Amino acid sequence: MNSKAQSNAFKIIVSVVLLAMIGVFGYMLLKGNDTKMGVIKKAPDFKLENMDGRQIGSADLEGKAKLVYFFYSTCPDVCSPTTYTISKIQDSLVKKGGFGDKTAIVSISFDPANDTKEQLKEFSGRFHADPKGWYFLRGEEASIIDLAQKFGVTVIKDKQGGTFTHNNVILLVDKKGDLRTYYVGSDPDLDVEKIAQDMIKLTKE
């Protein structure tokens, strides 16, 4: 099979997998979402390296409502715009109070080869990420891709091009560690104020 045919086959496989994952998320929401933002499932535990080389894990974020976003900084399309959207959520949480104390944001890179600690510091700086409550984490590639899968996010690496295809979703986890809902990061109608309010609501449960 020539390289062009391989590329086309890869794109078809990716499209099928991502469509399947959209269906899974939709089913989980229909099953778990109610007026109280019902529990979808228990979020998986993790312990990863932050930009300062310290280990940050689920236990460190216990008691906080948090957003979890899987990304990579050299992403050619959705990751930077979605991170910008998340920065607006951060700003809203700061205004509402409780950012860093009651709420947190976790951005997890699945591209450790390029997303070094220095690169993550540079990337996070573009979006005035406050390290008091916004954590940029990294770990071994295979482990992160497996973690993303456990969260319900598919990540597929194109070994020829070195790029990744993934579900561009922002996950909401409550202070008990339960996955409550998700937001499509590339949705042009995404309401950052509503997301911030959802987080504040969960801190009061």
N, C-alpha and C positions, 0 to 999 in steps of 0.2 A: 504494500500500500504506500503510495507516495505521500509526501508531507502535506499536500493540499487536502488529499482525501482523509488523512489522519486528523487534520484540523477540523474538517467538516464533521467527521464522526464524533470528535470530542465535543463540538458545539451541540450536536443533537443529543448526546448523552447528558450533558449539563442541563439542557433545556428540559428534558424529561424528568431529571432528578429534582430540579428546582420547582417545576410544576407540581410534582408529587408532594414536596415539602410545603408548598402553599396550601395544598389540600389538607395536609396533616394539621397545620396551624389553624386553618379554618375550622376543622372538626373539633380541635381542642377548645377553641374559643366558644363554639356553639355548646359544647359539653360543659365547659367550666365557667363561662361568663354569665353572671346574673347582675341584679341591681347592686349587689355588694362586691362586684368584681371578683367572682369566685376563683378558687384555686384551680390551676391547670394541672400542676404536678410539683413535686419537690425539686428545687433547683439543685444541680450537682455541686458538690464541694470542690474547692480548688485552693491551691497555694502557689503563687507565681511571683516572679521577680519584678519589682517596680523600677522606676528610672534611677533610683539611688542605690540599687543593688540589694535592697531589703526584700524579704519575703512578706507578701501580703496575701491573706487568705480569707475564706468565707468567715472564719471565726472573728477576724478583725473587723468585719463589717456587720456582725450580728447586731440586731436591734435597730438597723437603719433600713429605710426603703431605698432601693437602688435601681439604677438603670445599668444594664449590661449590654455592651456593643462589641461585636467581633469585627475586626477591620485589619487593614494593613496600610501603612503610610504612603506607599508608592502606587496605590490603587489609582487607575487612570480615570475613574468615573465617580462612583457613588460615595466613597469613604470620606473624602474631604468635605463635600457639601453636607453630608449627614453629621459629621463632627461639628461643623459650623452650627447646624440646627441644635445639636446637643449643647453647644456653648450658650445658645439662647435660653435653653432650659435651665442651665446653670445660673444665668443671670436672673431668671425669674425666681428660682429657689432662694437666691441670696436676698432678693427683695421681700420674699414671703417669710424669710427666717428659717433657721434650722439646717442650712446647707453645711455639710461637714459634721454636724452634731446628730441630726436626725435623718439626713438623706445623703446619698453618695452616688457617684457615677463611676463606672468601671469600663474602661476601654481595653480590650484584650487583643493583642496582635498575634496573628497566626503566621507571621513571616519573620522569625527571629534572625535569619541570615542578614536581612536588610534593616530590620527594626532593632538596631542596637539601642543601648540606654541613651547614648548621645543623640541618635536619630529621633527617639521618642521625645526627648526633651525639646528638640528643635520643633518637631511636629506639634506637640502640645502647646508650645509657646505661641504658635500661629493663632490659636483659638483662646488665648488668655485663660487656659485651664488652671484653676486654683487647686494646687496639690493638697490643700486642706480637706477637699472632698471629692476630687476627681483623680482617679488612679489610672495610670497607663501601665499595663502589665504585659509581660512577655514570658515565654517558656519554650520548651522543645516543640518543634513544629508538629510532629505526629500527635503529641499529647494534647496540644491546643486544638487541633482539628477534631480529635476524639471528644474533648470537652465541649466544643461547639456542637457536635452531634448530639451529645447528651442534653444540651440545652434545647435542641430542636433546630439548630442552624446547620445547614449543609455547607461545607467548604470543599471545593474541588480544585486541585492544583494542576495546571497545564505544565507538565514536565518539560515540554519543548520550549515554551515561551517564558516559563517561570512566573506566570501570573496566576491569580486565583479567581474563581467564580464562587460567589456565596450569596446566601439570602441576606438582603440588606434590611435587617430588622433590629429594632431596639427593644430589649426585653425588660419588663418591669418585675422586680423581685421584692417581696415584702420583708418586713423586719424579722420574720420567723424563717426566712429562707425559702418561701414558696413562690413559684412562678405564677404571676397573676394575669398578665396579658402581654401583648407585644404591639409595637407600632411599626409601620412600614417607613423606613427612614427616607426613602425617595418619594414619598407621597407629597405632592405639591400643596395639598391642603392640610398637612400636619399642623395641629394646633399646639404650640409649645406651652401655652398657658394652661391648657387642659392637662397636658402630661405632668406639668409641675403640680397642678392641683391634685391629680391622681396620686402623686407621691406623697403630698402633704396629708391627703386623706388616709393613706395607709399607715402613716406614722401615728395616727390617732386610734387605730384599731386595738 
